[in-house]
Amino acid sequence: MAKYLVALRIGGLMEHPEIEYSNLEEIEAESKVEAERQYNRKNNCDFFYGKCIGIDGKIILEWANESQVIAR
């Protein structure tokens, strides 16, 4: 298991086109997808969703810039 950094990805809308991240949490999981699922369940995400942006305390810019895949 690894400790993934997951944050709420907001923006990408006509009225707010810039992508931003907030509410960063460290989630222990087997994979990026599982970490995002845990984050979304824990925070009751239903419009904006958690996005894995790093692992083991390091932010990985390539992950933060990947297009969003909603995994519930």
C-alpha positions as CSV (number, residue, x, y, z in Angstrom):
1,M,0.0,0.0,0.0
2,A,1.1,3.6,-0.7
3,K,0.0,6.9,0.6
4,Y,-1.6,8.9,-2.2
5,L,-2.2,12.6,-2.2
6,V,-5.8,13.3,-3.3
7,A,-7.3,16.7,-3.8
8,L,-10.7,18.0,-4.9
9,R,-10.4,19.0,-8.5
10,I,-12.5,22.1,-9.2
11,G,-13.0,24.3,-12.3
12,G,-13.2,23.5,-15.9
13,L,-16.6,25.2,-16.2
14,M,-17.5,28.1,-18.5
15,E,-17.8,30.4,-15.5
16,H,-14.6,29.0,-13.9
17,P,-12.4,27.6,-16.7
18,E,-9.2,27.3,-14.7
19,I,-8.5,23.9,-13.0
20,E,-7.7,24.2,-9.3
21,Y,-7.2,21.8,-6.4
22,S,-8.4,22.1,-2.8
23,N,-9.0,20.0,0.3
24,L,-5.8,17.9,0.0
25,E,-5.8,14.6,1.9
26,E,-3.4,11.7,2.2
27,I,-5.2,8.4,1.5
28,E,-3.6,5.0,2.0
29,A,-4.7,2.6,-0.9
30,E,-3.5,0.0,-3.3
31,S,-3.8,2.2,-6.4
32,K,-4.6,5.7,-7.6
33,V,-8.1,4.7,-8.6
34,E,-8.8,3.2,-5.2
35,A,-7.5,6.3,-3.4
36,E,-9.8,8.5,-5.5
37,R,-12.8,6.2,-4.7
38,Q,-12.1,6.4,-1.0
39,Y,-11.7,10.2,-1.2
40,N,-15.0,10.6,-3.1
41,R,-16.9,8.3,-0.7
42,K,-15.4,10.0,2.4
43,N,-16.2,13.5,1.2
44,N,-19.6,12.7,-0.5
45,C,-18.4,14.1,-3.8
46,D,-21.2,14.4,-6.4
47,F,-20.3,17.3,-8.7
48,F,-16.5,17.8,-8.4
49,Y,-14.4,14.7,-7.7
50,G,-11.1,13.8,-6.0
51,K,-8.0,13.5,-8.2
52,C,-4.8,11.8,-7.2
53,I,-2.0,14.3,-7.6
54,G,0.9,12.6,-5.8
55,I,2.3,9.7,-3.8
56,D,4.3,9.4,-0.6
57,G,4.3,13.2,0.1
58,K,5.4,14.2,-3.4
59,I,3.2,16.0,-5.9
60,I,3.6,14.6,-9.4
61,L,2.7,17.3,-11.9
62,E,1.9,14.8,-14.7
63,W,-0.8,13.3,-12.5
64,A,-2.3,16.7,-11.7
65,N,-2.4,17.6,-15.4
66,E,-4.0,14.3,-16.6
67,S,-7.6,14.5,-17.9
68,Q,-10.1,13.6,-15.2
69,V,-11.6,10.1,-15.1
70,I,-14.5,9.9,-12.8
71,A,-14.3,6.7,-10.8
72,R,-17.1,6.2,-8.3
